[in-house]
């Protein structure tokens, strides 16, 4: 049975095909839901070493648009597909649990008020809480060597292009915005050292 993360991106790929009339470049099947979370994000790359920041007004635009998603059930009802995979890097910190909206992820337009991905974190065995917003755009030509279609968020360039991190996820750009959980390395950084993931079960 395919994992939830695979289903997320399979739905997105289908939506892209319907929208554009053609396929998208997908991730290799070598990475799968059974892999360690660290392995799933090893391909993340940054456009530059230190991301920028947002103004208070820009930050408030995102917070106002996503406040209702602090209730994870509301996010699921709005079309964000849940996952039980927590993403982390052994040296950079964690990202958390990514809830993807396949319809929004298939749309090439970036709208700060309509994020493609919601990122949740958990304190030990506590409830999920909204931590970050992630904006996502599939790379138009699927070529890691070109970036003519690199998007921006409030003037900040997205990271990428990068390979998909799991089956079904296309070559893409993304940009995190840690507007619900402070990030000591920068509110637009990919990883947050304050986020941890549970140890994988043997």
N, C-alpha and C positions, 0 to 999 in steps of 0.2 A: 504494500500500500504506500503510495507516495506521501512524503511528509508535507506538512502545511506550507513550508517555505517553497517547495517545488511547485505546489498548487498555485501559490501567489504569482509566481513568475510565468507559469504556463498560461494563466488567465490573462496576464498582461501581454504576453506575446501574441495571444489570439486577438486581443483587442487592437494591438498595433497592426496586425495583418489586415483586419477589417477596415481600419482607418486609412492605411497607406496602400493597401492592395499588394503588399509584399512582405516577406519575412524579415525578421531582425536577426542580427548576429548573436547567437546564444552562447552561454557559458558551456564549457566542457563538462561532460557528465562525470568527470573524474572526481569532482567535489560533490559531496552528497550530505544529506541531513545527518548521517551517522558520524560525520567527521567531527573532530574537535572544533569548537567555535573559533579558536585561534587560527586554525587552518583555513576556515571559511573566509577570513578577512585578510589573509596574507597578501592578496593582490591589491589592496587599497593603496593608492598612490596620491600624493598631494601635488597641487600645482605649484605651491611654494612652501617654504619651510614654516612660516608663521602666518596663520590666517589673520585677517583684519577683524574689525568689530562693527557693530551697528550703532546707530544713534538711538536715544531713548524712544523717539517717535517710531522709528522702524521696528524696534523691539516690541513696542506696544501693538503695532499692527498685527504681528504674528501672534502675540499672546491673546489679543482679543478674538482673533479668528479661530484659535484652537483651544480656548479655555474649556469648552464643553467636552473636549476629548480627555480631560483629566479623569473622567469616568470612562473606563475602558469599554464598558458595555455600550455606551453611546457611540464610541468609535466603531465598534463591530457593526452596529446597526446602520452606521453611515457608509459601510462598504469596505472598511479596513479589515483585511484578513488576518486573524490572529496567528501567532506562532509560539512554539515552546522552545525555540532556539535562542539562547543568549549569546551575543557576539562580544568577544573580548580579544585583546592582544596581550601577551604576557609581559610586555615592556611598556606599552603605551596606555594601558587602562582598558576600560570597557566602552561599549556602545549601548548594549542592552538588547531588548526584544523589539524587533522591527515589525510593525503592522503596516502592510502595504495595501494601498487602494489601487487595484489593477486598472480601473478606468482612468484615474488621474495619472498613473504612471505611463499610460499609453499616449497621453496627450503631450505633444512636444512643447506646449506653452508653459512657462513658469509663472505661477501666480502665488505671491507670498501668503495669500489668504486661503489657498487650497493646496496644502502640502500633499505630496504623493505618499509620504511615509511618516508615521508617528513612531517615536522611539520611547519605550518604557523601561524603567529600571525597577529593581526590587531590593528592599533592605532585608537581607537574610530571608526569612520566611514570611515577610510582610506582604501586603498587597502591591500590585503593580501601580506605579505612579508615572505620569507623563514627565519625561525628562528633556527630550529634544525633539525638534522637528527636522525632517530630512527632505530636501528637495532633490528630485531625480529627473534626469532626462536621458533617454536612450540615444546613443551616438548614431547620427544619421547614416554614416557609411560603414560603421563597425570597424573602422581602421584606427588602431592605436597610434599610428604615426601622424594622424591629421587631427586638427581641433578647430576647424573653421566654424563649427556650430557650437562652440563652448558657450554655455549660458552664464548669466550673472544673477546675483541676488543683491539688490540695492547697490549695484556697482561692484560687488565682490565676485571675482571669478570662481566658478565651480572647480572642484577637484576632478581630475581625469584628463582624457578618457582612460578608463580602466576596464580590465576584463570583468565579466560577470563572476561573482563569487560562489555561485552554485548553479545547478542545472536550471536552465530556463531564463536566467538573468542575462540580459544582453550587455554588450560593451556599452559603457554609459559614463555620464558625469553625475556628480552629486555634491551637495553642500549641506552640512549640518548646521543647525542653529540651536544652541543650548539655552533656550529662553525659559525653561521651567526648572532647570537644575544648574546651579553655578558650575562653571568649568574653569579650574585654575590655570589651564594652559590656553584658554581663549574660547570665547563663546561660539566661534565658527570653526573650531577644531573638530576633527573627526572623532577622536577618542577623548574620554574623560577619565582621569585617574580616580575620580570618586565613585565610578561605577564598577562593580565587580559582578562576576557570574558564578553560579554554583559550580562546584567541581563536578565533572561528568561522572555519571555512575558507571562502575566497572561492568 
